[in-house]
Amino acid sequence: MATTTDEPIVATITEVRFAHEDGALAGTLAALEEVDVRVVPETSTDPSGDMHVFSFDDVGGDALEQALEADHTVAAVRPMSEFTDHNLLAVEFTGETKLLAPRVTREGGFVLDARSSGPGGSRRGWHERWLLPDREAIHDVWSYAREEGFEFEVLDLHRGGSVDGDTPGRDVLTDGQREALLAAYERGYFADPREASLETVADSLDHSPSAVGGRIKRGMRALVESTLVVDRPRD
């Protein structure tokens, strides 16, 4: 007769930050300090399976092209021609590039969200959310990351797929958008009358006004879409 356990298996959403000198887009992230990068999860846009699709914000096309060309982790780049209004590119990595997503998959998990991280540690890297079957899987990925030389930090855990009800919009913002919105709020940019200019907010972050203004606009749009736009018909 088979035995059973009274304790159910509860999946865990794990929020992590990690970096590696040979990690995905390591050279590009180091060269372009203000760039915000997101992994586009719709992999069906690339049938070959060898390309990873990324969106790049807060960077000009020429600077991005130069950084990717010099990036030692990048083997090939293919523009997504159907999205000409965005820096949306398919990237193939070299065989030496260090990736954690395959290890997450091997442990029975999924990468829910992946974006470039802000300053932290000795280099820029990635801020991701993973769905993993249990804490043992988290420990196994952490051990693997350490063995491979990653800087690795677990930021938060949510048991049973729960989310933080006090901050419903946190997961839709990039680190850069969150930083810009908080700085703008703290300095009175949203006050009426306005207590700080965009230039003042940008100076406090040591970024250009155009970059900070773009992050504020995109961050506000993301928050509105995630908190106010419910069951809206899609075109």
C-alpha positions as CSV (number, residue, x, y, z in Angstrom):
1,M,0.0,0.0,0.0
2,A,1.4,3.4,-1.0
3,T,2.1,5.9,1.7
4,T,1.1,9.5,1.4
5,T,2.2,12.7,3.2
6,D,-0.2,15.1,4.9
7,E,1.8,18.1,3.7
8,P,0.9,19.3,0.2
9,I,3.6,20.3,-2.2
10,V,3.4,24.1,-2.5
11,A,5.1,25.9,-5.3
12,T,7.2,28.9,-4.5
13,I,7.6,32.2,-6.4
14,T,11.2,33.3,-5.8
15,E,12.5,36.7,-6.6
16,V,16.3,36.8,-7.2
17,R,19.1,39.1,-8.4
18,F,22.2,37.7,-9.9
19,A,25.2,38.6,-12.0
20,H,28.2,37.0,-13.7
21,E,31.1,38.4,-15.7
22,D,30.1,35.9,-18.5
23,G,26.4,36.2,-17.9
24,A,23.8,37.0,-20.5
25,L,24.5,40.5,-22.1
26,A,27.2,41.1,-19.4
27,G,29.2,43.4,-21.8
28,T,26.1,45.3,-22.9
29,L,24.8,45.9,-19.4
30,A,28.3,47.1,-18.3
31,A,28.7,49.5,-21.3
32,L,25.2,51.0,-21.1
33,E,24.5,52.0,-17.5
34,E,21.1,53.4,-18.2
35,V,19.7,50.7,-20.4
36,D,16.6,48.8,-19.2
37,V,16.4,45.3,-20.7
38,R,13.5,42.8,-20.4
39,V,13.2,39.3,-21.6
40,V,10.2,38.9,-23.9
41,P,8.5,35.6,-22.8
42,E,6.8,34.9,-26.1
43,T,9.4,32.6,-27.5
44,S,7.2,31.4,-30.3
45,T,8.4,34.4,-32.3
46,D,11.6,32.4,-32.8
47,P,11.0,28.8,-34.0
48,S,14.7,27.9,-33.9
49,G,14.8,28.1,-30.1
50,D,18.4,29.3,-30.1
51,M,17.5,33.0,-30.0
52,H,16.3,34.9,-26.9
53,V,14.1,37.9,-27.5
54,F,14.8,41.1,-25.5
55,S,13.4,44.6,-25.4
56,F,15.8,47.5,-24.8
57,D,14.7,50.8,-23.4
58,D,16.5,54.1,-22.6
59,V,19.2,53.6,-25.2
60,G,19.8,54.8,-28.7
61,G,20.0,52.4,-31.6
62,D,23.6,53.2,-32.6
63,A,24.8,52.8,-29.0
64,L,23.0,49.6,-28.5
65,E,24.3,48.2,-31.8
66,Q,27.9,49.0,-30.8
67,A,27.5,47.5,-27.3
68,L,26.0,44.3,-28.6
69,E,28.7,44.0,-31.3
70,A,31.4,44.3,-28.6
71,D,29.6,42.0,-26.1
72,H,31.6,38.8,-25.6
73,T,28.5,36.9,-24.6
74,V,26.7,37.6,-27.9
75,A,27.1,35.4,-30.9
76,A,24.4,36.9,-33.2
77,V,21.7,39.5,-33.2
78,R,18.6,39.6,-35.3
79,P,16.2,42.6,-35.4
80,M,12.6,41.8,-35.1
81,S,11.5,43.5,-38.2
82,E,7.8,43.4,-37.4
83,F,8.4,45.7,-34.4
84,T,10.2,48.6,-36.0
85,D,9.1,51.1,-33.4
86,H,10.9,49.3,-30.6
87,N,14.4,48.1,-29.8
88,L,13.2,44.5,-29.9
89,L,16.0,42.1,-30.8
90,A,16.6,38.3,-30.9
91,V,20.0,37.5,-29.4
92,E,21.9,34.2,-29.7
93,F,24.5,33.7,-27.0
94,T,27.9,32.1,-27.2
95,G,28.5,28.6,-25.8
96,E,30.5,30.1,-22.9
97,T,27.7,32.3,-21.7
98,K,26.5,31.5,-18.2
99,L,22.7,31.2,-17.9
100,L,20.6,30.2,-15.0
101,A,17.3,29.7,-16.8
102,P,18.2,26.2,-18.1
103,R,19.0,25.2,-14.5
104,V,15.6,26.5,-13.3
105,T,13.9,24.4,-16.0
106,R,15.9,21.4,-15.0
107,E,14.6,21.8,-11.4
108,G,11.0,21.7,-12.7
109,G,10.5,25.5,-12.6
110,F,9.7,28.4,-14.9
111,V,11.1,31.9,-15.3
112,L,8.1,34.2,-14.9
113,D,9.7,37.6,-15.4
114,A,13.3,38.7,-16.2
115,R,14.7,42.1,-16.5
116,S,18.1,43.8,-16.1
117,S,19.0,44.8,-12.5
118,G,20.0,48.2,-11.3
119,P,23.2,48.9,-9.4
120,G,24.1,46.3,-6.8
121,G,27.1,44.1,-6.2
122,S,30.2,44.6,-8.3
123,R,28.3,44.5,-11.7
124,R,24.9,44.7,-13.3
125,G,23.0,41.6,-13.9
126,W,19.4,40.3,-13.8
127,H,16.4,40.6,-11.6
128,E,14.1,37.7,-12.1
129,R,11.0,35.9,-10.7
130,W,11.0,32.1,-10.8
131,L,8.2,29.6,-10.1
132,L,9.8,26.5,-8.4
133,P,8.2,23.4,-7.0
134,D,9.7,23.7,-3.5
135,R,12.5,25.2,-1.3
136,E,14.8,22.3,-2.1
137,A,14.7,23.4,-5.8
138,I,15.6,26.9,-4.8
139,H,18.6,25.6,-2.7
140,D,19.8,23.5,-5.6
141,V,19.7,26.5,-8.0
142,W,21.5,28.6,-5.4
143,S,24.2,26.0,-5.0
144,Y,24.7,25.7,-8.7
145,A,24.9,29.5,-9.1
146,R,27.5,29.7,-6.4
147,E,29.6,26.8,-7.9
148,E,29.5,28.6,-11.3
149,G,30.7,31.9,-9.8
150,F,27.5,33.9,-9.9
151,E,26.8,36.8,-7.5
152,F,23.4,35.6,-6.3
153,E,20.9,37.0,-3.9
154,V,17.4,35.8,-3.0
155,L,15.2,38.9,-2.5
156,D,11.9,37.4,-1.6
157,L,9.8,34.2,-1.5
158,H,6.0,33.8,-2.0
159,R,4.5,30.5,-1.0
160,G,1.7,29.0,-3.0
161,G,1.9,31.6,-5.7
162,S,0.7,34.4,-3.5
163,V,1.5,38.0,-4.2
164,D,2.1,41.1,-2.1
165,G,-1.3,42.8,-1.9
166,D,0.2,46.0,-0.5
167,T,2.3,46.6,-3.7
168,P,0.2,45.1,-6.6
169,G,2.3,46.9,-9.2
170,R,5.8,46.1,-8.1
171,D,6.2,43.2,-10.5
172,V,5.3,45.2,-13.6
173,L,8.0,47.8,-13.1
174,T,11.6,47.6,-14.1
175,D,14.2,48.5,-11.5
176,G,14.9,51.8,-13.4
177,Q,11.2,52.7,-13.5
178,R,10.7,51.9,-9.8
179,E,13.8,54.0,-8.9
180,A,12.6,56.9,-11.0
181,L,9.0,56.9,-9.7
182,L,10.1,56.8,-6.1
183,A,12.7,59.6,-6.6
184,A,10.0,61.7,-8.3
185,Y,7.5,61.1,-5.6
186,E,10.0,61.8,-2.7
187,R,11.1,65.1,-4.3
188,G,7.6,66.3,-5.0
189,Y,7.5,65.9,-8.7
190,F,3.9,64.7,-8.6
191,A,2.8,67.4,-6.1
192,D,0.4,70.2,-7.0
193,P,2.0,72.6,-7.4
194,R,5.1,70.7,-8.5
195,E,7.9,71.0,-6.0
196,A,10.7,69.6,-8.2
197,S,11.6,69.7,-11.9
198,L,12.4,66.6,-14.0
199,E,16.0,67.9,-14.1
200,T,16.2,67.9,-10.3
201,V,14.9,64.3,-10.1
202,A,17.4,63.3,-12.9
203,D,20.3,64.9,-11.1
204,S,19.5,63.0,-7.9
205,L,19.7,59.8,-9.8
206,D,22.8,60.8,-11.9
207,H,20.9,60.1,-15.1
208,S,19.8,62.3,-18.0
209,P,16.4,64.0,-17.8
210,S,15.3,62.3,-21.0
211,A,16.1,58.8,-19.6
212,V,14.3,59.6,-16.3
213,G,11.3,61.1,-18.0
214,G,11.0,58.0,-20.2
215,R,11.1,55.7,-17.2
216,I,8.5,57.7,-15.3
217,K,6.1,57.7,-18.3
218,R,6.6,53.9,-19.0
219,G,6.3,53.1,-15.3
220,M,3.1,55.1,-14.9
221,R,1.7,53.4,-18.0
222,A,2.6,50.0,-16.6
223,L,1.0,50.7,-13.2
224,V,-2.2,52.0,-14.8
225,E,-2.5,48.9,-17.1
226,S,-1.8,46.5,-14.2
227,T,-4.1,48.2,-11.6
228,L,-6.9,50.0,-13.5
229,V,-7.3,48.3,-16.9
230,V,-9.3,45.2,-16.1
231,D,-10.9,42.9,-18.7
232,R,-10.2,45.5,-21.4
233,P,-10.8,44.2,-24.9
234,R,-7.5,43.8,-26.8
235,D,-7.1,45.0,-30.4
